[in-house]
Amino acid sequence: MRFDTKVLVVSMFETFGLAPNITTLTDLDAEMKDKYPQLYFGAVHFSPTDENWQESIREFRLSMEGEL
């Protein structure tokens, strides 16, 4: 069976890994977009003090409704 799906990464972390192998959320986002363009939607940085992440998730949900 094959299921079409989209992936949205939501993380409160801005960096991943340990020195000297640290990657940023921005770098991870670019890598995933390059490797998985049909599957990967994007990355959202969650912050309890900033509401921009909510709008990004709303946009993701709206784009998925159009594909159902």
C-alpha positions as CSV (number, residue, x, y, z in Angstrom):
1,M,0.0,0.0,0.0
2,R,1.0,3.6,-0.6
3,F,-0.1,6.5,1.4
4,D,0.6,10.1,0.3
5,T,1.6,12.2,3.2
6,K,3.3,15.5,4.0
7,V,5.7,16.2,6.8
8,L,6.0,19.4,8.9
9,V,8.7,19.5,11.5
10,V,7.8,21.5,14.6
11,S,10.6,22.1,17.0
12,M,11.4,24.4,19.9
13,F,15.1,23.7,19.2
14,E,17.1,25.9,16.9
15,T,20.2,23.6,16.8
16,F,20.6,19.8,16.8
17,G,23.6,17.6,17.6
18,L,26.8,18.2,19.4
19,A,29.9,20.1,18.4
20,P,31.5,19.8,15.9
21,N,28.4,18.2,14.3
22,I,25.8,20.8,15.0
23,T,23.1,21.6,12.4
24,T,20.5,24.4,12.6
25,L,16.8,24.1,12.0
26,T,17.3,26.3,8.9
27,D,19.9,23.9,7.6
28,L,17.8,20.9,8.4
29,D,14.9,22.5,6.6
30,A,16.9,23.2,3.4
31,E,18.3,19.6,3.4
32,M,14.9,18.0,3.8
33,K,13.4,20.2,1.1
34,D,16.2,19.1,-1.2
35,K,16.0,15.4,-0.4
36,Y,12.3,15.0,-0.1
37,P,10.5,17.7,-2.2
38,Q,7.3,15.6,-2.6
39,L,7.0,14.7,1.1
40,Y,8.5,17.5,3.1
41,F,6.5,20.7,3.7
42,G,8.8,22.6,6.0
43,A,10.0,23.4,9.5
44,V,8.4,25.6,12.1
45,H,10.2,27.0,15.1
46,F,7.9,26.8,18.1
47,S,8.3,29.6,20.6
48,P,5.9,30.2,23.5
49,T,6.6,33.9,23.3
50,D,6.0,34.3,19.6
51,E,2.8,33.4,17.7
52,N,4.3,33.2,14.2
53,W,4.6,29.4,14.5
54,Q,0.8,29.2,14.8
55,E,0.3,30.9,11.4
56,S,2.8,28.5,9.8
57,I,0.9,25.5,11.1
58,R,-2.4,27.1,9.9
59,E,-1.0,27.5,6.4
60,F,0.2,23.9,6.4
61,R,-3.3,22.7,7.4
62,L,-5.0,24.9,4.8
63,S,-2.7,23.5,2.1
64,M,-3.5,20.0,3.1
65,E,-7.2,20.6,3.0
66,G,-6.8,21.6,-0.7
67,E,-5.2,18.3,-1.4
68,L,-7.8,16.0,0.3
